[in-house]
Amino acid sequence: MSGKTISELTNEELLDKRKKAKNANIISAVLIGFFVGIAVFSAIKKGLGFFTFFPLIFVFMLMRNQSEAKELDKEIKSRNLHF
């Protein structure tokens, strides 16, 4: 599967990749909640500072990686597959 674009994947590969992306999305959601919690706790206890904004950088990075799952969903819908 390396080097293939999403449109070049077979139906089975596409569904398998979507299943893996769904698991990664759950892990990302937990991490985002954890990092936001750290930022809020830091802001309440110590005010605005480095540890308030540093975890939010990771939140931004995790949210940027969510675009592949959206592309997979579009391709699955265009092929009328069900996951």
PyMOL CGO cylinders between C-alpha atoms (Angstrom):
from pymol import cmd
from pymol.cgo import CYLINDER

trace = [
    CYLINDER, 0.00, 0.00, 0.00, 2.96, 2.28, 0.21, 0.3, 1, 1, 1, 1, 1, 1,
    CYLINDER, 2.96, 2.28, 0.21, 3.05, 4.90, -2.49, 0.3, 1, 1, 1, 1, 1, 1,
    CYLINDER, 3.05, 4.90, -2.49, -0.58, 4.42, -3.51, 0.3, 1, 1, 1, 1, 1, 1,
    CYLINDER, -0.58, 4.42, -3.51, -3.02, 7.28, -3.44, 0.3, 1, 1, 1, 1, 1, 1,
    CYLINDER, -3.02, 7.28, -3.44, -6.41, 6.78, -1.87, 0.3, 1, 1, 1, 1, 1, 1,
    CYLINDER, -6.41, 6.78, -1.87, -8.12, 6.45, -5.25, 0.3, 1, 1, 1, 1, 1, 1,
    CYLINDER, -8.12, 6.45, -5.25, -5.72, 3.64, -6.25, 0.3, 1, 1, 1, 1, 1, 1,
    CYLINDER, -5.72, 3.64, -6.25, -6.55, 1.45, -3.25, 0.3, 1, 1, 1, 1, 1, 1,
    CYLINDER, -6.55, 1.45, -3.25, -8.74, -1.62, -3.65, 0.3, 1, 1, 1, 1, 1, 1,
    CYLINDER, -8.74, -1.62, -3.65, -12.03, -1.76, -1.77, 0.3, 1, 1, 1, 1, 1, 1,
    CYLINDER, -12.03, -1.76, -1.77, -10.61, -4.11, 0.86, 0.3, 1, 1, 1, 1, 1, 1,
    CYLINDER, -10.61, -4.11, 0.86, -7.51, -1.96, 1.37, 0.3, 1, 1, 1, 1, 1, 1,
    CYLINDER, -7.51, -1.96, 1.37, -9.66, 1.14, 1.61, 0.3, 1, 1, 1, 1, 1, 1,
    CYLINDER, -9.66, 1.14, 1.61, -11.94, -0.35, 4.27, 0.3, 1, 1, 1, 1, 1, 1,
    CYLINDER, -11.94, -0.35, 4.27, -8.95, -1.70, 6.21, 0.3, 1, 1, 1, 1, 1, 1,
    CYLINDER, -8.95, -1.70, 6.21, -7.24, 1.69, 6.13, 0.3, 1, 1, 1, 1, 1, 1,
    CYLINDER, -7.24, 1.69, 6.13, -10.47, 3.37, 7.30, 0.3, 1, 1, 1, 1, 1, 1,
    CYLINDER, -10.47, 3.37, 7.30, -10.74, 0.92, 10.20, 0.3, 1, 1, 1, 1, 1, 1,
    CYLINDER, -10.74, 0.92, 10.20, -7.18, 1.76, 11.28, 0.3, 1, 1, 1, 1, 1, 1,
    CYLINDER, -7.18, 1.76, 11.28, -7.88, 5.49, 10.89, 0.3, 1, 1, 1, 1, 1, 1,
    CYLINDER, -7.88, 5.49, 10.89, -10.97, 5.14, 13.08, 0.3, 1, 1, 1, 1, 1, 1,
    CYLINDER, -10.97, 5.14, 13.08, -8.86, 3.64, 15.88, 0.3, 1, 1, 1, 1, 1, 1,
    CYLINDER, -8.86, 3.64, 15.88, -6.30, 6.41, 15.47, 0.3, 1, 1, 1, 1, 1, 1,
    CYLINDER, -6.30, 6.41, 15.47, -9.09, 9.00, 15.70, 0.3, 1, 1, 1, 1, 1, 1,
    CYLINDER, -9.09, 9.00, 15.70, -10.20, 7.60, 19.06, 0.3, 1, 1, 1, 1, 1, 1,
    CYLINDER, -10.20, 7.60, 19.06, -6.65, 7.78, 20.39, 0.3, 1, 1, 1, 1, 1, 1,
    CYLINDER, -6.65, 7.78, 20.39, -6.31, 11.33, 19.05, 0.3, 1, 1, 1, 1, 1, 1,
    CYLINDER, -6.31, 11.33, 19.05, -9.54, 12.38, 20.75, 0.3, 1, 1, 1, 1, 1, 1,
    CYLINDER, -9.54, 12.38, 20.75, -8.28, 11.07, 24.10, 0.3, 1, 1, 1, 1, 1, 1,
    CYLINDER, -8.28, 11.07, 24.10, -4.95, 12.86, 23.67, 0.3, 1, 1, 1, 1, 1, 1,
    CYLINDER, -4.95, 12.86, 23.67, -6.67, 16.11, 22.67, 0.3, 1, 1, 1, 1, 1, 1,
    CYLINDER, -6.67, 16.11, 22.67, -8.83, 15.94, 25.80, 0.3, 1, 1, 1, 1, 1, 1,
    CYLINDER, -8.83, 15.94, 25.80, -5.76, 15.25, 27.92, 0.3, 1, 1, 1, 1, 1, 1,
    CYLINDER, -5.76, 15.25, 27.92, -3.80, 18.18, 26.46, 0.3, 1, 1, 1, 1, 1, 1,
    CYLINDER, -3.80, 18.18, 26.46, -6.73, 20.59, 26.78, 0.3, 1, 1, 1, 1, 1, 1,
    CYLINDER, -6.73, 20.59, 26.78, -7.16, 19.46, 30.38, 0.3, 1, 1, 1, 1, 1, 1,
    CYLINDER, -7.16, 19.46, 30.38, -3.49, 20.18, 31.08, 0.3, 1, 1, 1, 1, 1, 1,
    CYLINDER, -3.49, 20.18, 31.08, -3.80, 23.64, 29.52, 0.3, 1, 1, 1, 1, 1, 1,
    CYLINDER, -3.80, 23.64, 29.52, -6.93, 24.48, 31.52, 0.3, 1, 1, 1, 1, 1, 1,
    CYLINDER, -6.93, 24.48, 31.52, -5.42, 23.18, 34.76, 0.3, 1, 1, 1, 1, 1, 1,
    CYLINDER, -5.42, 23.18, 34.76, -2.25, 25.17, 34.14, 0.3, 1, 1, 1, 1, 1, 1,
    CYLINDER, -2.25, 25.17, 34.14, -4.22, 28.32, 33.38, 0.3, 1, 1, 1, 1, 1, 1,
    CYLINDER, -4.22, 28.32, 33.38, -6.26, 27.98, 36.58, 0.3, 1, 1, 1, 1, 1, 1,
    CYLINDER, -6.26, 27.98, 36.58, -3.35, 27.13, 38.88, 0.3, 1, 1, 1, 1, 1, 1,
    CYLINDER, -3.35, 27.13, 38.88, -0.54, 29.30, 37.51, 0.3, 1, 1, 1, 1, 1, 1,
    CYLINDER, -0.54, 29.30, 37.51, -2.18, 31.72, 35.08, 0.3, 1, 1, 1, 1, 1, 1,
    CYLINDER, -2.18, 31.72, 35.08, -1.20, 32.10, 31.46, 0.3, 1, 1, 1, 1, 1, 1,
    CYLINDER, -1.20, 32.10, 31.46, 2.28, 30.87, 30.70, 0.3, 1, 1, 1, 1, 1, 1,
    CYLINDER, 2.28, 30.87, 30.70, 4.33, 28.37, 28.75, 0.3, 1, 1, 1, 1, 1, 1,
    CYLINDER, 4.33, 28.37, 28.75, 2.53, 25.29, 30.07, 0.3, 1, 1, 1, 1, 1, 1,
    CYLINDER, 2.53, 25.29, 30.07, -0.81, 26.80, 29.13, 0.3, 1, 1, 1, 1, 1, 1,
    CYLINDER, -0.81, 26.80, 29.13, 0.03, 27.11, 25.45, 0.3, 1, 1, 1, 1, 1, 1,
    CYLINDER, 0.03, 27.11, 25.45, 2.53, 24.27, 24.94, 0.3, 1, 1, 1, 1, 1, 1,
    CYLINDER, 2.53, 24.27, 24.94, -0.08, 21.46, 25.12, 0.3, 1, 1, 1, 1, 1, 1,
    CYLINDER, -0.08, 21.46, 25.12, -2.30, 23.39, 22.71, 0.3, 1, 1, 1, 1, 1, 1,
    CYLINDER, -2.30, 23.39, 22.71, 0.44, 23.11, 20.07, 0.3, 1, 1, 1, 1, 1, 1,
    CYLINDER, 0.44, 23.11, 20.07, 0.04, 19.33, 20.23, 0.3, 1, 1, 1, 1, 1, 1,
    CYLINDER, 0.04, 19.33, 20.23, -3.74, 19.70, 19.94, 0.3, 1, 1, 1, 1, 1, 1,
    CYLINDER, -3.74, 19.70, 19.94, -3.25, 21.69, 16.75, 0.3, 1, 1, 1, 1, 1, 1,
    CYLINDER, -3.25, 21.69, 16.75, -0.89, 19.05, 15.35, 0.3, 1, 1, 1, 1, 1, 1,
    CYLINDER, -0.89, 19.05, 15.35, -3.31, 16.21, 16.14, 0.3, 1, 1, 1, 1, 1, 1,
    CYLINDER, -3.31, 16.21, 16.14, -6.22, 18.02, 14.52, 0.3, 1, 1, 1, 1, 1, 1,
    CYLINDER, -6.22, 18.02, 14.52, -4.28, 18.60, 11.29, 0.3, 1, 1, 1, 1, 1, 1,
    CYLINDER, -4.28, 18.60, 11.29, -3.82, 14.84, 10.91, 0.3, 1, 1, 1, 1, 1, 1,
    CYLINDER, -3.82, 14.84, 10.91, -7.58, 14.26, 10.80, 0.3, 1, 1, 1, 1, 1, 1,
    CYLINDER, -7.58, 14.26, 10.80, -7.84, 15.25, 7.11, 0.3, 1, 1, 1, 1, 1, 1,
    CYLINDER, -7.84, 15.25, 7.11, -6.86, 11.77, 5.84, 0.3, 1, 1, 1, 1, 1, 1,
    CYLINDER, -6.86, 11.77, 5.84, -9.89, 10.21, 7.52, 0.3, 1, 1, 1, 1, 1, 1,
    CYLINDER, -9.89, 10.21, 7.52, -12.14, 12.72, 5.76, 0.3, 1, 1, 1, 1, 1, 1,
    CYLINDER, -12.14, 12.72, 5.76, -10.59, 11.83, 2.40, 0.3, 1, 1, 1, 1, 1, 1,
    CYLINDER, -10.59, 11.83, 2.40, -11.09, 8.13, 3.11, 0.3, 1, 1, 1, 1, 1, 1,
    CYLINDER, -11.09, 8.13, 3.11, -14.75, 8.74, 3.95, 0.3, 1, 1, 1, 1, 1, 1,
    CYLINDER, -14.75, 8.74, 3.95, -15.28, 10.64, 0.70, 0.3, 1, 1, 1, 1, 1, 1,
    CYLINDER, -15.28, 10.64, 0.70, -13.72, 7.82, -1.34, 0.3, 1, 1, 1, 1, 1, 1,
    CYLINDER, -13.72, 7.82, -1.34, -15.77, 5.17, 0.49, 0.3, 1, 1, 1, 1, 1, 1,
    CYLINDER, -15.77, 5.17, 0.49, -18.98, 7.10, -0.18, 0.3, 1, 1, 1, 1, 1, 1,
    CYLINDER, -18.98, 7.10, -0.18, -18.08, 7.60, -3.84, 0.3, 1, 1, 1, 1, 1, 1,
    CYLINDER, -18.08, 7.60, -3.84, -17.63, 3.80, -4.20, 0.3, 1, 1, 1, 1, 1, 1,
    CYLINDER, -17.63, 3.80, -4.20, -20.88, 3.08, -2.28, 0.3, 1, 1, 1, 1, 1, 1,
    CYLINDER, -20.88, 3.08, -2.28, -19.09, 0.96, 0.30, 0.3, 1, 1, 1, 1, 1, 1,
    CYLINDER, -19.09, 0.96, 0.30, -20.25, 0.50, 3.87, 0.3, 1, 1, 1, 1, 1, 1,
    CYLINDER, -20.25, 0.50, 3.87, -17.91, 0.39, 6.83, 0.3, 1, 1, 1, 1, 1, 1,
]
cmd.load_cgo(trace, "trace")
